[in-house]
């Protein structure tokens, strides 16, 4: 398994293969909303995040050892020290931002459907250019228009007759902001550290932070509840965390962030399809129209933008 996985990701050194990796990431992430929702039937949100993050980190350890012993290390001591410092910075910062996005999203998904969570979470692609604007980047008029379109689509998707917008919709949107910030942070560090090591460390950080909140929220998980949740945890831990997020880092390393976000936005489509086919969820005409507007806004915001975020 480590050799097979390493052979695949080691060949991703051109845009085509990188884009394929990002497409696979979107597919895995989208279907992951189903496993996240299913996991809430057995354990609490922070217990789920802690368990899957540690699983994701552990699944990458054999790959790291394979990389380490597959070829001689010719780096100088100074070079090793410099790269380890960068790796520590990357892992801690990416882990913190991911914990905020993942924790808020997982807590909120207990109260909204997998499809709705997937589409609201897709707005991280809108936040990418908006955050970049705050960092000094120029932003096109079509991006401003896409934000207005996305907000209207979000209203159609989330508005509940007689009840207004659910607070958990807003929390999911906040989680989307941190996911957008995570993409920008990953883009900054992807060219400076080893992707597999960075992915492993960030999930270890997420696991530790999630474990703290397990005790703060008094979730009190049991061995039996974890066993009952084994299928969602295995998918979310090994496949979503261990594989998909590593593919994301590799994909962003060899393609432009804007193209990467455009491909990753497909996760929302896969989330809806997964929710309908696997969980039997049903979306109204109003919600479907909201989804169409949101995905159109995402595509518009990420078309023909050449600057690097």
N, C-alpha and C positions, 0 to 999 in steps of 0.2 A: 504493500500500500504506500509507504513513504516514497519508494522509488518511482512508482507509477505516478503519484501526485507531483513529485518533483520534476519528472520528465515533461509533464503537461505544462506546468507553470514556467519551466525554464525555457520553453520555446516561444513564450509570449513576448517577443522582442520587436514586434511590428504592429502597426495600427490595426490591421485586420484581425489578428489573433487577440489583440487587446480588447477590441470591440466585441468579439465573440465572448470573451471572458466577462465583460460587463453585461452582455445580454443574459448569460447564464446566471450572473449575480442577481439581475432583476427578476428572473424566473424563480430562483430560490427564495429571494426576499418576499416576493408576492405570495407564494404558497406558504411562506413562513407565518403570515398573519393567521392562517388557519390553525397552525400548531400552537401559536401563542394564545389564541382564543380557547382552544381545547385544553391547554395546560392550566387555565384558570379554574377548571372544574375540580382540580385536585390540590393545588398549592397556591400560595399567595404570589403576587407579582414580583416582589423582590427576591423571594425564594427561587422562583422560576429563573429570573435573570442571573442570580448568583450561580445556580447549578449549571445553566447552559453556558455561561461565560467560562467557568472553570473547565467544563467539558471541551469547549472550543479551544482554550489555551492548551489543555493536555493533548488534544488531537494533533496539535502542531509541533509538539516536542519531538516526535520521531522524525518529522521532516527537517527540523533544525539540526538534529544530530546527523541526518543523512547528508545535508549540505556541508556540515562541518567536516565530515570524514571522507567526503567524495573527492576532494581535491586538497592539495597542500595549501596551507595558509602562509602566504609570502608577505603579509603586511608587517610593517615595522611596529614596534611597541607604541610609538607616538601616534601612528595611524589608528591602531586598535583602540587606544585610549580615547582619541577624538571621536571615533565612530560609536564607542560605547556611551559616551556622554550624549551624543546626538540621539542614540537609540533610547536612552533613559528619558530624555526630554520628549521625544516623539511618543513613546509608549504612555507616559504619564498624562500628557496633554490630550492625546487622542482618546485615552481611556476615560478621562474626566468628562470630556465633551460627549462621548458616546454613552457614558453612564447617565448623564442628564437626559439625553434624547431617548434612550432605551427605557430608562426607569419611568419617565412620564408616560411614554407610549404604552408600556406594558400595564401600568396602573389603570390607564384610561380604557384600554381595550376590554376590560371587564364589563363596561357599561355601554359600549357601542358595537356595531357589527364589524366583522373582519373587513368587509368591502369598504365601509365608510372609513374605517381607520386607515386602510390602504390609500384611499384617495386623499384624505386630509394630510396624511404623512407625506404624500407626493409633493406637497407644497414646499418641501425643503429645496426643490429645484428652483422655485421662485426666490427663496431666501438667499440662494447662492449669489446671484447678481446684486441683490439688495445689500447684502453684507459687504460685498466687494465695493459697492458705491460708497459705503461708509468708510472704507479703507482707502478711498481716493481714486478708484477706478471710474471711468466714464460709463454712463448707462444710456442705452438707446431708448427712443420714445416708445418703441413697440414693447419694451419690457415694462414700462409704466402702464401701458394699455393692458398688457397681459395680467398685471397685478389686479387691476380693476375687474377684468374678466374672471379671474380666479376667485376673487372675493364674492362676486355674484354667484358663481358656480358653487362656492362653499355654502352660501346662504340657501340655495335650492337643495343642496345635499343634506344639510344639517338642520334646517328649520323644521320644527315639529308643531303641527297645528294645535293651537291652544296652549302650547308649552314653551314656545320660544326655542332658542338655541341651547342645547345641552352644555353644561359647564365642562363636560368631558370632551366635547368637540374642541373647545378652546384649549384645554390641556394638551390634546393631541396635536393641535396646531403649534403650541409652544415646543413640544417634542420635535416637531418638524423643523423648527428654527435651529435647534441644536444639531439635528442631522445635517442641515445645510452647512452649519459651522464646521461639522466634522469633515465634510467633503473638502472644504477649503484648507483645513489643517492637514488632512491627508495629502492633498496636492503639494503642500509646502514641504512635507517631510519625505514623500515617496521617492524623491531622487537623492536623498541624503542618507537613508538607512536601508537595511535589508528588509524587504516587505514581510517575509514570514516571521522574522523576529519581532518586528514592530507589531504585527497582528497578534502574536502570542502575548506580548507584554501588555498591550492595550486591553485584552480580554481578562488578563489576570487582575489588572487594576479595576475593571468593571466588576469582576467577581468579588473583590475585597470590599469595594464601596457598597455593592448590593447587599453583602452579608451584614454590614453595619446596619442597614435599614431593615433587614429582616428582624433584628433584635429591637430596633426602635419602634417598629410597627407591631411587634409581638405576634408575628405570623406563626410561630411555633410549628414548624414542619416536622413530620414524622417520617421514619424510614418507609413505612407502608405507603404514605401519600406520594413520596418520591418514586417508589416502584410503580404505583398506579399511573404516574405521569411519565413513564419511561419513554414512550414513543414520541410525544411532543418534545421532550427534553433532548432526545437523541437527534431528532431532526433540527431543532433550533440550536442545539449546542454544536454538534459536529458538522452538520451540513451548512446551516445558516451562518454560524459564527466561524467555525474552523475553516470551511472551504470558501463560502461566498465572500466574506469580508476580506479574505486574503486575495481572492480573485479581483476584488474591487481595487485593492492597493496596487496590484500588478497592472490592472487595466488603466488606472489613472497615471501610472508611471510611463506608459507608452502611448497615450493619446491625450488630446486636449480636454480640460475639465468640462467645457461646454458640451462637447460631443459626448463625454462620459455621462453628464447629467441627463442629456436627452435620451440616452439609451436606458439609464437607470429608472427613468420615469415610467417605464413599462411595468414596473413592479406593481403599480396601482391597478393596471389591467389584470394582471395575474392574480392579484388579491381578490378582486371581484369575482373572477372566474372560479377561483378556488372556493370562495365563500358560497357561491351558488351551487357548484357541483359536489362539494364535499360536505358542507354544513347545511345545505338546503336553504340558505338565506335568499330572500326575495327583495328586489329593489323596485320601488315605485317609478312611474314615468318621470315624476319630478326629480327624484334622486338620480335617475339615469341621465337626464338633461344636465343636472349639476355636474355629473361626472364628465360628460362630453365637454362642457365649458372649461372645466378644470384641466383636463388633459390637453385641450386646445391651447389654453393659456400657457401651460408648461412647454408645449412645442414651440409656440410663438416666441416665448422668452429666450429660447435657446437655439434659435435659427439665425444663421449668418452672423454670429458674434465671434470675432476672431481674437479679441484680447484674452490673455490668460489671466484667470482669477487666482 
